Amino acid sequence: MNTNINDINRDLLRYLFITFTYIINNSMLSNKKTSQEKFINKEKIYGANDYNPLPIVLEKGRGVFLWDTDGKKYYDFLSSYSAVNQGHCHPRLVKVIQEQSSKLTLTSRAFHNNILGDYMEFATKLFGFEKLLPMNTGAEGVETSIKIARKWGHKIKGIKNNSSKIIVCDNNFHGRTTTIISFSSHNESKDSFGPHTPGFISVPFNDIESLEQTLKNNPDVAGFLVEPIQGEAGVVVPNDDYLSKVRKLCDKYNVLLMIDEIQTGIGRTGSLLSVCRNCDCNLFCERKTDFYIKPDILILGKALSGGTYPVSAVLCNSDIMNVIKPGQHGSTFGGNPFASRIAIEALKIILEENLSKNAYRLGKIFRKKLREYISESNIVKLVRGKGLLNAILINDKKDSQTAWNICLRLKDKGLLAKPTHGNIIRFAPPLVITEAQLEECIGIILKTLKEFD
């Protein structure tokens, strides 16, 4: 009996201590200058220091706009790294979320559910593949594709077990898991996180000669993993014929072409996928020949849910996907009815609201206006991109604060963007943006750049 009383007293003291600490910390935070500083400091106290966000606290979003906790309104020109292509809190997605969340959210893959098959059918027919493996995050999608490619290499291509290699590109970004950072070019992502996973060979992006030489010298290559446009590297766009030449090399050397469209896909670059031939086509799926190139393995994520819930997918044909057997890969949440219903609606929004076509048209306007300014500017070296995935290169050193300071000034003027790789600023608004809104944003951007010229 005494032991039980002691346990109760110990738990009560622990509860009182936690409550007292919470009250004191919140009292200290409430004395800060603004409510935003209160939220920011709370993250610093209780959170890991794994990001360096702009000093702004957001609490509401709708369409292309975000509002901070002080009620100030902003244009969103990051779209949560292209996850919010359909715009913040799209009413169709909100409705689906409300309906499905009150009915059934998770069954695990131990049982079937009545939505997953519909999602698989819709997505495979839309993108022109036979099979879909559902996952949650983009990094999980990449990890899944690596496992599929390696097993295909062993079972189908005949590569000796534990000898399969994957070719990747310098300056890639495919996620932050232990395996993925092992083939990253960025020291910050990989230093002190070793030992790193072997089995990867890196070649320069947009360099066909280097890729062919590597394929020639490495018969144990199972796949080539590549982004159609390197987003995190600063929206690096390859030559127009790069991916078509890559496709031919992969066919020649019997290697799977693995395309990571997590950031570039779902309408972002002016077509449903960045690898689509007709950049003004948003329903290319009806004409399979409209593919610029067709990958063997397609990886999707981010906007697959419209930024509402983690949803990713790996698509390929049966001769590749069938190497995976029960118990060899999966996810408790992957393919749950909640995610499946959201993904179907998110894709339908892109198609039915012609958002790919809007991205294509407005992207051309954006780059044209920025290039006109650059021709007489000293602060910006170049603008590059495709659709509404664009970036400007600031004429300064990578380790300078110029791009960061420009983004702070843009924030003050009501537009949110973020630097990448030090001296590059990425501009990627939701695809629901109108021409009038884009023109207003171009005005904000040009006015801000002139202040630094």
Secondary structure, DSSP 8 states (H G I E B T S, - for coil): -HHHHHHHHHHHHHHHHHHHHHHHHHHHHHTSSSHHHHHHHHHHHHS-S-----S--EEEEEBTEEEETT--EEEESSHHHHT-TT-BT-HHHHHHHHHHHTT-----TTS--TTHHHHHHHHHHHHT-SEEEEESSHHHHHHHHHHHHHHHIIIII---TT--EEEEETT-----SHHHHHT-S-HHHHTTS-S----EEEE-TT-HHHHHHHHHH-TTEEEEEE-SSBTTTT-B---TTHHHHHHHHHHHTT-EEEEE-TTTTTTTTSSSSTTBS-TT-S-GGGSGGGBSS--SEEEE-GGGGTTSS--EEEEE-HHHHTT--TTSS--SSTT-HHHHHHHHHHHHHHHHTTHHHHHHHHHHHHHHHHHHHHTT-SSEEEEEEETTEEEEEESS-TTSSHHHHHHHHHHHTTEE-EEETTTEEEE---TT--HHHHHHHHHHHHHHHHHH-
